[in-house]
Amino acid sequence: QGLLVESGGGLVQAGGSLRLSCAASGRTFSNYAMGWFRQAPGKERDFVSAISWSGSWTYYADSVQGRFTISRDNAKNTMYLQMSSLKPEDTAVYYCAASPLRVRVPQRSDEYDYWGQGTQVTVSS
């Protein structure tokens, strides 16, 4: 079994920045693609960004392209999401996830098998 734990969420003003972390334990996820999803009130869980197992490939949802940066440090078994120029529309619970499939940057929630508990990000105007 594997465990993922997010941290770094909070309340920020529009235009501000936050850095989310996802710490893994129980197993090494070095050979897994990993990603971030978010869920706003009354909405389905939406894809945000994904990164390949080596970190060589990344992919972003159009809504965050140019503002968010995904990265990972396999030596620390940790993944990050640097969020800049935050907008009120970014308000959501953010989840990290890991995928065992041979897809470089999976974008569907059903392609991921391991999930964290989520961390709240709130952006005020």
N, C-alpha and C positions, 0 to 999 in steps of 0.2 A: 504494500500500500504506500501511496505517496501523499504528502501534505504540502499545500501551498498557502502562504499567509501574506496578505497585502498589508501595506502600511504607507503613510504619507499623505492620506487624504485630509481634508479640512475645508475651512471657509476662506475664500479669497474674493477680492474685488475683480470686476471685469478688467481684462488687460494684464492681470497678474499671472504668476507661474506657480506650479507645484511639481514635485518629483515623487512619483509613486514607486514603491519597491515591492517585489514579490520574492519572498524567501522560501526555498524548497527544502524539504527534509524527508527522511524515510527512504529515499532513493535518489540517485543522480539522474537529472533530466538533461544531461549533456547531449544525448542522442534523440531528444524530442524537440519538435517545433513548439514554440510557445506564443501566446497571444494575450491581448487585452480586449475585454468586452465591457459594455456598460448598459445599465438599465435605468431609465428614467421612470417616474411615477406613471402608471397606466400604460406603459409601453413594453414591447418585447425586448429581450436582450439583444443588443446590436453590436456588431463587429466594430472594433476601433483600429487595431493594428496587430500584425503578426511578424515573427522573426524566425528564420530557419535555425536548425540545430547548431550550425556553425557560426551564425550571426552574419553570414555573407549576404543573405537576402532579407529584405524587409518589404512590407506592404502596409498601406494606410487607407482607411476610409476617406472618401472625398471630403467629408466634413471636417477632418482634422489635418489633412495634408498641408504641410508647410508650417504647422504650429506644434505638432507633437513629434517626439523622437523616441523610438523604441530601441533598447539595447539589452545586452545580457553579458554576464560574467560567469562563465561555466565553472571557473575555479572556485567561485564563491557560491555556486548553485543559486544565483540570484538574477532576476530580470528587472528592468526599469522602464518607466514611461515618464519622460520629461515633457511636461505640458506648459506651453507658453501662449501668450495672447488669449487667455481664457475668456470664453463667452458664457452668458447665462445658459445658453443651450447645451453647454457641456455638463451641466448639473446632472448627476446620476450616481448610482453605486457602481464602482469600477471593480471588475473581477479579472484576475489573472487565471490562465489555463494552460495546460500542456497537452500536446497531441502526439500519439505514437505512430501515426500514419506516415507513409512515405510521400508526403505532400510538403513542398518547401515552405509555403506560407498559407496554411489553411485559414479559411475565412468564415466557415459555418460553425455554429456552436456544437452541432452534432459530430463534428470531426475532432472534438476535444474530450478527453476522458477524465482529466484531473482538474479540479476547480478550487479556488480559494473562497474565503467567506465574504469577501468584498470590503471595500473601503469607500466611505461617502465623500464625494467632492461636491461642494456647493459654491457656485459663482454668483455673486450679487452684482446688481447694476449700480 
